[in-house]
Amino acid sequence: MLKVRDDYFKGPASLYSQVELGELTDEMDEHGVEKAVLMYSMAKPSKTAVEFAEKCPDRFSLAINGVDLLHPVSSLRELEALVASLPVVYTTAGPSFWGDGQYPPTDAVYYPLYYKCAELGLPLCMNTGLPGPPIPGEVQNPIYLDRVCYRFPELRLCMIHGADPWWDTAIRLLMKYENLRLMTSAWSPKRLPDSLIHFMRTRGRNKIIFGSDWPVLRMSRVVPEALALDLPHDVLENYLYNNADEFFFADRSARDRARRSQES
């Protein structure tokens, strides 16, 4: 399951050049990638991401970021409208990347988002682990999600971008809470710690989800690295496809069927 950063679609002013639909699908086909999730920012909407999802609905879905947590009412109304009208499979929040890193996930400022995601059955992905940029990272310690999972058991929550250097904390939380997952996006598979690989082989077969953060980590790198992991075939299938399909796409398919039924 490929995850594509939204800034790739911002055009010539971006750090990355504009990608063509055929170019992306060709690269996906070359490396056996069936589905990709394209990031769509509410703050800086990407027409290209929406166009890709509309042209190839079997290949592309959307993830939404940019919810204004300090002014949540109108922002969450917009999120709900996007979920109803577009093939959105999750939304995101990065505690280190807004508010000068002052708001851990236990802060009440997140509660409207938690409630709305639980109400919609929409998975929420939250950055965990120390971020790469020189910004405060303590708020991304996964221990904060302990209280979140306890208070919002209906919320489908996924830690993204790994959990370094708090992998053991993340694994313990995954064992503790049914509604919690971890995505290894933005993390080279060959760099994953032994403790996580062991968890994937044993109690965590349904808990760990593959992701790329393409184009920063391209398919030509992360897919072969994932295939080279010392994992049983069924565990590898879960990691690369089944876990993401169940966690992100099952409810989306049900919502799509319900919407089509209402429209007819």
C-alpha positions in Angstrom: 0.0 0.0 0.0 1.7 3.2 -1.2 1.4 6.5 0.5 2.1 9.6 -1.5 3.0 12.9 0.0 0.7 15.8 -0.9 3.6 18.3 -1.6 4.4 16.2 -4.7 1.3 17.6 -6.3 1.9 21.3 -5.6 3.4 22.0 -9.0 6.7 23.7 -10.1 7.1 25.7 -7.0 7.4 22.5 -5.0 10.6 20.7 -4.1 9.3 18.1 -6.5 8.3 18.2 -10.1 4.8 17.6 -11.2 4.0 13.9 -11.7 1.9 12.5 -14.6 -0.8 9.9 -14.0 0.7 7.4 -16.4 4.2 7.9 -14.9 2.9 7.1 -11.4 0.7 4.1 -12.5 3.6 2.7 -14.5 5.9 2.8 -11.5 3.2 1.2 -9.4 2.7 -1.6 -11.9 6.5 -2.2 -12.1 6.7 -2.9 -8.4 3.3 -4.6 -7.9 1.6 -1.8 -6.1 -2.2 -2.2 -6.5 -3.4 0.8 -4.5 -2.0 4.2 -3.5 -3.2 6.8 -1.0 -2.6 10.4 -2.1 -2.4 13.1 0.5 -4.9 16.0 0.1 -4.4 19.1 2.2 -7.4 21.1 3.3 -5.1 24.1 3.7 -3.6 23.8 0.2 -6.0 21.6 -1.9 -4.5 19.6 -4.7 -6.6 19.3 -7.8 -4.2 16.7 -9.2 -4.7 14.3 -6.3 -8.5 14.5 -6.7 -8.2 14.1 -10.5 -6.0 11.0 -10.1 -8.5 9.5 -7.7 -11.4 10.3 -10.0 -9.7 8.9 -13.1 -8.5 5.7 -11.4 -10.8 5.0 -8.5 -9.5 1.4 -8.3 -5.9 2.6 -7.9 -6.1 5.8 -5.8 -7.8 7.0 -2.7 -7.2 10.1 -0.6 -6.0 11.0 2.9 -6.9 14.4 4.3 -4.6 16.6 6.3 -4.8 20.2 7.5 -7.8 20.1 9.9 -7.6 23.4 11.9 -7.7 22.1 15.5 -7.8 25.5 17.0 -10.9 26.4 15.0 -12.5 23.0 14.7 -16.2 23.6 13.9 -16.0 24.8 10.3 -12.9 22.7 9.6 -14.6 19.5 10.7 -17.7 20.4 8.7 -15.4 20.6 5.7 -13.8 17.3 6.5 -17.2 15.6 6.8 -18.2 17.1 3.4 -14.9 15.8 1.8 -15.4 12.3 3.2 -19.0 12.3 1.8 -18.0 13.4 -1.7 -14.5 12.0 -2.2 -12.8 8.6 -1.8 -11.2 9.5 1.5 -9.9 6.6 3.6 -8.2 8.4 6.5 -7.3 11.8 7.9 -4.0 12.8 9.6 -2.6 14.9 12.4 1.1 15.6 13.3 1.6 16.9 16.8 5.1 18.2 16.2 4.1 20.0 13.0 1.7 22.6 14.2 1.3 24.8 17.3 5.1 24.9 17.8 4.8 21.3 19.1 3.0 22.3 22.2 0.0 20.1 22.0 0.4 16.4 22.8 -2.4 14.0 21.6 -3.9 14.0 25.1 -4.7 17.7 24.9 -8.5 18.5 24.6 -7.8 20.5 21.5 -7.8 17.1 19.6 -11.1 15.9 21.1 -13.4 17.3 18.4 -11.3 15.6 15.8 -11.3 12.3 17.7 -15.1 12.5 18.1 -15.7 13.3 14.5 -13.5 10.5 13.2 -15.2 8.0 15.5 -18.6 9.2 14.4 -17.7 8.9 10.7 -15.9 5.6 11.1 -12.9 7.4 9.6 -9.4 6.2 10.6 -7.1 8.8 12.1 -3.3 8.6 11.5 -1.0 10.4 13.9 2.7 11.0 13.6 4.7 9.2 16.2 8.5 9.1 16.8 11.0 11.9 16.7 10.5 13.9 13.5 13.3 14.5 11.1 13.1 18.3 10.9 14.6 20.3 13.8 11.3 20.8 15.6 10.1 19.7 19.1 9.4 16.0 19.1 8.4 15.0 22.6 4.7 15.4 21.8 5.0 12.5 19.3 6.0 10.0 22.0 3.4 7.2 21.5 2.8 6.9 25.2 0.3 9.9 24.8 -1.9 7.6 22.7 -2.4 5.3 25.7 -5.0 7.7 27.2 -6.4 8.5 23.7 -7.1 4.8 23.0 -8.6 4.4 26.5 -10.9 7.4 26.2 -11.9 6.8 22.6 -12.1 3.0 22.0 -14.4 3.6 19.0 -11.6 5.6 17.3 -9.6 3.7 14.7 -6.1 5.1 15.3 -2.9 4.5 13.4 0.6 5.6 14.3 2.5 6.7 11.2 6.2 7.2 10.3 7.3 4.5 12.8 8.0 5.3 16.4 11.7 5.8 16.8 13.2 5.8 19.5 10.0 4.6 21.3 9.4 1.4 19.3 8.9 -0.8 22.5 6.3 1.6 23.8 4.5 1.5 20.5 4.5 -2.3 20.4 3.2 -2.5 24.0 0.3 -0.2 23.1 -0.4 -2.2 19.9 -0.7 -5.3 22.1 -3.0 -3.5 24.6 -5.5 -1.8 22.2 -7.6 -3.4 19.5 -8.3 -0.1 17.7 -4.6 0.8 17.3 -2.2 0.1 14.3 1.2 1.3 13.2 2.3 2.2 9.7 6.0 2.1 8.7 5.7 5.0 6.2 8.8 7.2 5.8 10.8 4.4 7.3 13.1 2.2 5.2 12.0 -1.4 5.8 15.6 -2.6 6.2 16.0 -0.2 9.1 13.0 -1.5 11.0 14.1 -2.7 14.5 14.3 -6.4 15.3 11.7 -6.0 18.0 9.1 -4.8 15.4 9.9 -7.7 13.0 9.5 -10.2 15.9 6.1 -8.6 16.8 5.0 -8.8 13.1 5.8 -12.6 13.1 4.0 -13.2 16.4 1.3 -11.2 18.1 1.3 -8.3 15.6 0.4 -10.1 12.4 -2.6 -7.8 11.9 -1.2 -4.7 13.3 1.6 -3.4 11.1 0.9 -1.6 7.8 3.3 -0.8 5.0 3.7 2.7 3.7 6.2 4.6 1.5 6.1 8.4 1.9 6.8 8.5 -1.9 8.6 10.2 -3.5 10.9 10.7 -0.6 11.2 6.9 -0.3 10.4 5.6 -3.8 8.8 2.3 -4.7 12.1 1.1 -6.3 13.6 1.2 -2.8 11.0 0.3 -0.2 9.2 -2.5 -2.0 12.3 -4.7 -2.6 13.4 -3.9 1.0 10.0 -5.1 2.3 10.1 -8.2 0.2 13.6 -9.0 1.5 12.5 -9.0 5.2 12.7 -12.3 6.9 8.9 -12.8 7.2 6.7 -15.8 6.5 4.6 -15.4 3.3 1.3 -14.8 5.1 2.9 -12.2 7.5 4.4 -10.4 4.5 1.0 -10.4 2.7 -0.6 -8.9 5.8 2.1 -6.2 6.0 2.1 -5.2 2.4 -1.6 -5.4 1.7 -4.2 -7.1 3.9 -3.8 -5.0 7.0 -4.2 -1.7 5.1 -7.1 -3.1 3.1 -8.9 -4.1 6.3 -8.1 -1.0 8.4 -8.5 1.8 5.8 -10.7 0.4 3.0 -13.4 -1.9 4.5 -15.5 0.9 6.0 -14.9 3.1 2.9 -16.5 0.5 0.7 -19.5 0.2 3.0 -19.9 4.0 3.0 -19.7 4.1 -0.8 -22.4 1.5 -1.1 -24.6 3.3 1.4 -24.2 6.6 -0.5 -24.9 5.0 -3.9 -28.1 3.4 -2.4 -29.3 6.8 -1.1 -28.6 8.5 -4.4 -30.6 5.9 -6.3 
